[in-house]
Amino acid sequence: MSNEADSMNLTHHFLIAMPGLQDASFARSVVYLCEHSPRGALGLVINKPTDINLKNLFEKVDLPLGRDELARTPVLQGGPVQTERGFVLHEAVHAEGQDANESVYASTMTIPGGLEMTTSKDVLEAIASGSGPRKLLVTLGYSAWGEGQLESELAENSWLTVSADPAVIFDTPIEERYEKALSLLGLQSWMLSPGAGHA
């Protein structure tokens, strides 16, 4: 049993909430897992918009938003932990001649699978100046699970899992991300029964 738990690594996977999951933070949510290890897991909900857009967010941190195409993009509710803090999920950005495992930003988690998650203000400053990552998603807060917690939720049929597809994160309208993530498993939401099935 312990070997199976040790070997489960859902980094760069989507967690897709089953209909029976009624928790307000996670009902009908798709969570992108940035990190999963025996110590726990950390992820960002990618389909729950707040009423703040990036233009509002940049005004709050006294930065101009140098990219008009992002102004109306909603900031998302990344999860119930540290909801005042911003998290930027983005494509990997490397400076010329720099090691591929090193990000150009101060506080960045490099996620196996090609994405990065940055919490330092320098990524916002880069976006403000009109540069920065082309593809990005900004959340307030994140989702976290302690040791063994996610595994037990999976055992209770609270979540489906599938390898993450960045196109769902960056190229799919927010309201379509739940169905799009399910389609990666060949499923649609009407096929899922609200009760957890135990054979």
Sequence and secondary structure as in RCSB ss.txt:
>XXXX:A:sequence
MSNEADSMNLTHHFLIAMPGLQDASFARSVVYLCEHSPRGALGLVINKPTDINLKNLFEKVDLPLGRDELARTPV
LQGGPVQTERGFVLHEAVHAEGQDANESVYASTMTIPGGLEMTTSKDVLEAIASGSGPRKLLVTLGYSAWGEGQL
ESELAENSWLTVSADPAVIFDTPIEERYEKALSLLGLQSWMLSPGAGHA
>XXXX:A:secstr
 HHHHHH   TTEEEEE TT   TTTTT EEEEEEEETTEEEEEESS EEEEEHHHHHHHTT     GGGTT EE
EE  SEEEEEEEEEEE    TT  TT  SSSSEEEETTTEEEE STHHHHHHHTT S SSEEEEEEEEEE TTHH
HHHHHTT EEEEE  HHHHHSS GGGHHHHHHHTTT  GGGS SS    
